[in-house]
Amino acid sequence: MSDLFLARLQFGSTTIFHFLFVPLSIGLVFLVAIMETLYVVKKQEIYKRMAKFWGHLFLINFAVGVVTGIIQEFQFGMNWSEYSRFVGDVFGAPLAIEALLAFFMESTFIGLWIFGWDRLSKKVHLLCIWLVSIGTMLSALWILAANSFMQEPVGFIVKNGRAEMNDFLALLTNPQLLVEFPHVIFGAFATGAFFIGGVSAYKLLKKQEVAFFRQSFQIAMVIGIISGLGLAFSGHSQAKHLMESQPMKMAASEALWEDSGDPASWTVFALIHSNKKQNSFEISVPYALSYLAYEKFEGKVSGMKTLQKEYEQKYGKGNYIPPVKTTFWSFRIMVGAGLLMIAVSAVGLLLSYWRKLESSKWFLRIAVALISFPFLANTAGWIMTEIGRQPWTVFGFMTTAASVSPNVSTGSLLFSLIAFTTIYAILAVVLVYLFVREIKKGASNESPTDPPVTIDPFDKEAYL
């Protein structure tokens, strides 16, 4: 195992593990803020208990997520020192702002929210949780600003062998950021919605605190279907932008070796032979790729062989084709999971509207299983985004091979990889234990005399 392979494996594993917590935190706190808003507006105690119960789970997840994020950032200086040396002046700025501004904002108002239930007015307390929610989204914005620079470098000049920022506004208006940020946020909302929906479905199967968890489920499914549709539209915007910024990634995500026809077909399934640079079997949907790429049912898409020749002329000799199988299948896992989430949300709302939710045990079991699907979709999406950019860390300027630390030994990398994996396994066990304990406890202060509260999913006033 080479130093480059170990460094990539370590960063990839820590990033994936950390990103299990980030979207759940963003999504959970957003839904908690909605629930507390309903409490302040409608003055029904059930919404206050919702905010407290789901808020406890958010706090557990947030605490563990912070620890995993700290470990991840250390690696920039440890395993990727050449990368940090080259782009530290640019890449470090949004990361510093995220820590000093957004994270400080989250932490401050989380404290006020936790200890302010009986000390602050209802509206001030509500403002605190909304500021926490906004803070989590701002954290995502600054992190994605740094990532978008890697995908589409803007706002800098190369001076004395290093990248130096010369336009901070360009980082914030990066076209990649403008399409990436909404997609990540909608993915986070879907993660929170299906987590709440799945836990609520489990409690409904057990016939525990039915009114409370029925109401939680209904709110979650409303956010779930809105998020699913938002993911579809924002994902389409990303695909269109890829045609301009990273056409090789787009071609790899379609396993498109040769130039497509006009119109281009979208490949649903393919047997890919990367060593031969061809596919032996394909199932395709006519016109679909043209629409995905250009928003019209015409237009051809360049294949990887054509783009390889263009990149060699522009960047010099080398292999600019990313791992095709990984890029291809991670994209389809992401899309398939997203479509399934939209369908399940719609069915859940219809069953609630028809008053058949609790009796539809088959659906409740599906809803419990679907807790994992947003995590699967988020992970697959990031794998496609990062693997599809290879061989670059900073697209067009610095390769991954040139970014690794030259003086970190193979033994150090292997030891730290094992150590981090062990720590993360322990954290995962602790997190699951705390989640299970809180979920089993339930909303224990629910009054048995509370009347059942049901929202008509098609009554918009019920959510205002």
C-alpha positions in Angstrom: 0.0 0.0 0.0 1.5 3.3 -1.1 1.6 6.5 1.0 -0.9 8.1 -1.4 -3.3 5.2 -1.1 -3.2 5.2 2.7 -3.6 9.0 2.8 -6.6 8.9 0.5 -8.1 6.0 2.4 -7.8 7.8 5.7 -9.2 11.1 4.5 -12.0 9.3 2.6 -13.0 7.2 5.6 -13.0 10.1 8.1 -14.9 12.4 5.7 -17.6 9.8 5.1 -17.9 9.1 8.8 -18.1 12.8 9.7 -20.7 13.5 7.0 -23.0 11.0 8.6 -23.5 13.6 11.4 -23.5 16.9 9.5 -26.7 16.5 7.4 -28.5 14.9 10.4 -27.6 17.9 12.6 -28.7 20.4 9.9 -32.0 18.5 9.2 -32.9 17.8 12.8 -32.4 21.3 14.1 -34.4 22.7 11.2 -37.4 20.4 12.1 -37.0 21.2 15.8 -37.3 24.9 14.9 -40.4 24.2 12.9 -41.9 22.2 15.8 -41.2 25.0 18.3 -42.6 27.6 15.9 -45.9 25.5 15.8 -45.8 25.5 19.6 -45.5 29.3 19.8 -48.1 30.0 17.1 -50.7 27.3 18.0 -50.0 27.1 21.8 -50.3 23.3 22.0 -48.1 21.5 24.4 -47.5 18.6 22.1 -45.3 20.8 19.9 -43.2 21.8 22.8 -42.6 18.2 23.8 -41.7 17.5 20.1 -39.1 20.2 20.2 -37.6 18.9 23.4 -37.6 15.2 22.4 -36.2 15.6 18.9 -33.9 18.4 20.2 -32.3 15.9 22.6 -31.4 13.7 19.7 -30.0 16.7 17.8 -27.8 17.6 20.7 -26.3 14.1 20.9 -25.6 14.0 17.2 -24.2 17.5 17.2 -21.7 16.7 20.0 -20.4 13.6 18.3 -20.2 15.3 14.9 -18.0 18.1 16.3 -15.4 15.5 17.5 -15.2 13.8 14.1 -14.9 17.1 12.3 -11.8 18.1 14.4 -10.0 14.9 13.5 -10.8 15.5 9.8 -9.3 19.0 9.6 -6.0 17.9 11.3 -5.3 15.8 8.2 -4.8 18.8 5.9 -1.6 19.7 7.7 -0.6 16.1 8.5 -1.2 14.0 5.4 -1.7 16.7 2.8 1.0 19.3 3.6 1.8 19.9 -0.1 -1.8 20.7 -0.7 -2.0 23.0 2.3 1.2 24.8 1.3 -0.1 25.4 -2.2 -3.7 26.5 -1.4 -3.7 27.3 2.3 -4.1 31.0 1.8 -7.3 30.4 -0.2 -8.7 27.2 1.3 -8.0 28.2 4.9 -10.1 31.4 4.8 -13.6 29.8 4.6 -12.6 27.1 7.1 -11.4 29.8 9.5 -14.6 31.8 9.1 -16.7 28.6 9.6 -15.0 27.9 12.9 -14.9 31.5 14.2 -18.3 32.7 13.1 -20.7 29.9 12.2 -19.7 27.4 14.8 -19.4 30.0 17.5 -22.9 31.2 16.6 -24.3 27.6 16.8 -22.6 26.9 20.1 -23.7 30.1 21.8 -27.4 29.8 20.8 -27.5 26.0 21.6 -26.5 26.9 25.1 -29.2 29.6 25.3 -31.8 27.1 23.9 -30.9 24.3 26.3 -31.0 26.4 29.5 -33.5 29.0 28.4 -36.8 27.1 28.4 -38.0 28.6 31.7 -35.8 31.7 31.6 -36.5 33.3 28.2 -39.8 34.4 26.6 -41.3 32.0 24.1 -40.4 34.1 21.2 -36.8 34.8 22.3 -36.3 31.1 22.9 -37.7 30.3 19.5 -35.3 32.8 18.0 -32.4 30.9 19.6 -33.2 27.6 17.9 -33.7 29.3 14.5 -30.3 31.0 14.9 -28.8 27.5 15.7 -30.5 26.2 12.5 -29.2 29.2 10.5 -25.7 28.7 12.0 -25.6 25.0 10.9 -26.5 26.1 7.4 -23.8 28.8 7.4 -21.3 26.2 8.6 -22.2 24.2 5.5 -21.9 27.2 3.3 -18.3 28.0 4.4 -17.2 24.4 4.1 -18.8 24.1 0.7 -17.1 27.3 -0.4 -13.8 25.6 0.3 -14.9 22.4 -1.4 -16.2 24.4 -4.4 -12.8 26.0 -4.8 -11.3 22.5 -5.3 -14.0 21.7 -7.8 -13.9 25.0 -9.7 -10.9 27.2 -8.6 -11.8 31.0 -8.6 -10.6 34.1 -6.9 -6.9 33.5 -6.8 -3.6 34.0 -8.5 -0.5 31.7 -8.5 2.4 33.7 -7.1 5.8 32.3 -6.0 4.5 28.8 -6.5 1.5 29.2 -4.2 -2.1 30.1 -4.7 -3.0 33.5 -3.2 -6.5 34.9 -2.8 -7.2 38.1 -4.7 -11.0 38.1 -4.8 -12.9 36.8 -1.7 -16.2 37.7 -3.3 -15.5 35.3 -6.1 -15.3 32.4 -3.6 -18.8 33.2 -2.4 -20.2 33.6 -5.9 -18.4 30.5 -7.3 -20.9 28.9 -9.7 -20.1 25.5 -8.2 -21.1 26.7 -4.8 -24.4 28.2 -6.1 -25.5 24.8 -7.3 -23.8 22.6 -4.6 -25.1 24.4 -1.5 -28.9 24.0 -2.2 -28.4 20.3 -3.0 -26.5 19.6 0.2 -29.1 21.6 2.3 -32.0 19.7 0.8 -30.2 16.5 1.4 -29.8 17.5 5.0 -33.5 18.3 5.4 -34.3 14.9 3.9 -32.0 13.2 6.4 -33.6 14.9 9.4 -37.1 14.2 8.0 -36.6 10.5 7.4 -34.8 10.0 10.7 -37.8 11.5 12.5 -40.2 9.7 10.2 -38.5 6.3 10.8 -38.2 6.7 14.6 -41.9 7.8 14.7 -42.9 4.8 12.5 -41.1 2.5 15.0 -43.0 3.9 17.9 -46.3 3.7 16.0 -45.6 0.0 15.3 -45.1 -0.4 19.1 -48.3 1.6 19.7 -46.4 3.9 22.0 -47.4 7.6 22.4 -49.4 7.3 19.2 -50.7 10.9 19.1 -47.2 12.3 19.6 -45.4 10.2 17.0 -48.2 10.4 14.5 -47.9 14.1 14.5 -44.1 13.9 14.3 -44.4 11.6 11.3 -46.7 13.9 9.5 -44.5 16.9 9.9 -41.5 14.8 8.8 -43.1 13.5 5.6 -44.2 17.0 4.6 -40.5 18.1 4.9 -39.5 14.9 3.3 -41.4 15.3 0.1 -40.4 19.0 -0.2 -36.8 18.1 0.3 -37.0 15.2 -2.2 -38.3 17.5 -4.9 -35.7 20.1 -4.0 -33.0 17.5 -4.4 -34.3 16.6 -7.8 -34.3 20.1 -9.1 -31.0 21.2 -7.5 -29.4 18.0 -8.7 -30.5 18.8 -12.2 -28.8 22.2 -11.9 -25.6 20.5 -10.8 -25.7 18.2 -13.8 -26.1 21.1 -16.2 -23.2 22.9 -14.6 -21.0 19.9 -14.8 -21.2 20.0 -18.5 -19.3 23.4 -18.3 -17.0 22.9 -15.3 -16.1 19.2 -15.3 -17.3 17.4 -18.4 -15.0 14.4 -17.6 -16.9 13.8 -14.4 -20.2 13.9 -16.3 -18.9 11.4 -18.9 -17.6 9.1 -16.1 -20.9 9.2 -14.3 -22.5 7.9 -17.5 -19.7 5.4 -18.3 -19.6 7.3 -21.7 -16.4 6.3 -23.4 -17.2 7.5 -26.9 -19.1 10.7 -27.9 -22.9 10.2 -27.5 -25.4 10.5 -30.3 -27.7 13.4 -30.7 -30.0 13.2 -28.7 -28.0 11.4 -25.9 -29.5 8.5 -23.9 -29.1 8.2 -20.2 -27.6 4.8 -19.1 -29.6 3.1 -16.4 -27.3 0.0 -16.2 -24.0 -0.9 -17.8 -21.4 -3.7 -17.6 -18.3 -1.5 -17.5 -14.8 -2.7 -18.6 -12.4 0.0 -17.5 -9.3 -1.8 -18.7 -10.8 -2.1 -22.2 -12.4 1.4 -22.0 -15.8 0.0 -23.2 -19.1 -1.3 -21.9 -20.3 -4.7 -23.0 -24.0 -4.2 -22.1 -26.2 -1.2 -21.5 -29.8 -0.3 -20.7 -30.5 3.3 -21.7 -33.4 5.8 -21.7 -33.5 7.8 -25.0 -33.2 11.6 -24.8 -32.8 11.6 -21.0 -29.0 12.5 -20.9 -29.5 15.4 -23.3 -32.2 16.8 -21.1 -30.1 16.2 -18.0 -27.2 18.0 -19.5 -28.9 20.8 -21.5 -32.5 20.9 -20.4 -33.7 20.1 -23.9 -34.2 16.9 -25.8 -31.2 17.4 -28.1 -27.5 17.7 -27.9 -24.6 15.3 -27.7 -22.3 14.7 -24.8 -18.5 14.2 -25.2 -17.1 10.9 -24.2 -14.1 10.2 -21.9 -11.8 9.2 -24.8 -12.4 12.6 -26.5 -12.0 14.5 -23.3 -8.8 12.6 -22.4 -7.2 13.9 -25.6 -8.4 17.4 -24.9 -7.0 17.3 -21.3 -3.7 16.0 -22.5 -3.4 18.9 -24.9 -4.3 21.3 -22.1 -2.6 19.8 -19.0 0.1 17.5 -20.5 0.5 13.8 -20.5 -1.4 11.7 -17.9 -4.5 9.7 -17.2 -7.4 12.1 -16.6 -10.1 9.5 -16.5 -11.5 9.0 -13.0 -12.5 5.6 -11.5 -15.5 5.0 -13.8 -17.3 2.2 -12.0 -17.3 4.0 -8.7 -18.4 7.3 -10.3 -21.1 5.6 -12.3 -22.7 3.5 -9.6 -22.5 6.1 -6.8 -24.4 8.4 -9.0 -27.2 5.8 -9.6 -27.3 4.9 -5.9 -27.8 8.6 -5.1 -30.5 9.1 -7.7 -32.3 5.8 -6.9 -32.4 6.6 -3.1 -33.7 10.1 -3.8 -36.6 8.9 -6.0 -37.5 6.3 -3.4 -37.6 8.9 -0.7 -40.0 11.1 -2.7 -42.3 8.1 -3.3 -42.3 7.0 0.3 -43.1 10.6 1.5 -46.0 10.8 -0.9 -47.4 7.5 0.3 -46.9 8.4 3.9 -48.9 11.6 3.5 -51.7 9.9 1.7 -52.0 7.2 4.4 -52.1 10.0 7.0 -54.8 11.8 5.0 -56.8 8.6 4.7 -56.3 7.9 8.5 -54.7 4.5 7.6 -51.2 5.2 8.9 -51.2 3.2 12.1 -53.0 0.2 10.5 -50.5 0.1 7.5 -47.8 -1.9 9.3 -46.1 -2.8 6.0 -45.5 0.9 5.3 -44.3 1.7 8.8 -41.7 -1.1 8.5 -40.6 0.4 5.2 -40.4 3.9 6.9 -38.1 2.5 9.6 -35.8 0.9 7.1 -35.7 4.2 5.1 -33.9 5.9 8.0 -30.7 4.7 6.2 -31.5 5.9 2.7 -30.7 9.6 3.1 -27.3 8.6 4.6 -26.7 6.3 1.7 -27.7 8.9 -0.8 -25.5 11.6 0.9 -22.5 9.3 1.0 -22.9 8.2 -2.6 -23.3 11.8 -3.7 -20.0 12.8 -2.1 -18.2 9.8 -3.4 -19.4 10.7 -6.9 -18.4 14.3 -6.4 -14.9 13.6 -5.1 -13.9 10.4 -7.0 -15.3 11.9 -10.2 -12.8 14.8 -9.8 -9.8 12.6 -9.8 -6.9 12.9 -10.5 -7.2 16.4 -9.2 -7.4 17.9 -5.7 -7.6 21.4 -7.2 -9.1 20.9 -10.6 -6.7 21.9 -13.4 -4.0 23.1 -11.0 -2.9 20.3 -8.6 -3.2 16.6 -8.7 -3.9 14.3 -5.7 -0.5 12.6 -6.1 1.2 16.0 -5.8 -0.7 17.0 -2.7 0.3 14.3 -0.3 2.9 15.0 2.5 6.3 13.9 1.4 7.7 13.2 4.9 4.9 11.2 6.5 5.9 7.5 6.6 3.8 4.5 5.6 3.9 3.3 9.2 2.6 6.6 10.6 -0.3 6.6 8.1 -1.2 3.0 8.8 -1.1 3.6 12.6 -3.2 6.7 12.4 -5.7 5.1 10.1 -6.2 2.2 12.5 -6.3 4.6 15.5 -8.9 6.9 13.9 -11.0 3.9 12.7 -11.0 2.5 16.3 -12.0 5.9 17.8 -14.8 6.3 15.2 -16.1 2.8 16.0 -16.3 3.6 19.7 -18.0 6.9 18.9 -20.5 5.1 16.7 -21.3 2.6 19.5 -21.8 5.4 22.0 -24.0 7.4 19.6 -26.2 4.4 18.8 -26.5 3.6 22.5 -27.5 7.2 23.4 -30.0 7.3 20.5 -31.6 4.0 21.5 -31.9 5.0 25.1 -33.6 8.3 24.3 -35.9 6.8 21.7 -37.0 4.0 24.2 -37.6 6.6 26.8 -39.8 8.5 24.4 -41.6 11.8 25.1 -42.0 10.6 28.7 -43.8 13.7 29.9 -46.7 13.4 27.5 -50.0 13.7 29.3 -52.3 10.7 28.7 -55.3 13.2 28.6 -53.9 15.0 25.5 -56.4 14.7 22.7 -55.1 13.2 19.4 -53.8 16.0 17.1 -53.8 15.4 13.4 -52.6 17.6 10.6 -54.3 17.5 7.2 -51.3 17.3 4.9 -53.2 19.3 2.3 -54.2 22.1 4.7 -51.5 24.7 4.3 -52.8 26.8 7.2 -51.9 23.9 9.6 -48.2 24.5 9.1 -48.3 28.3 9.3 
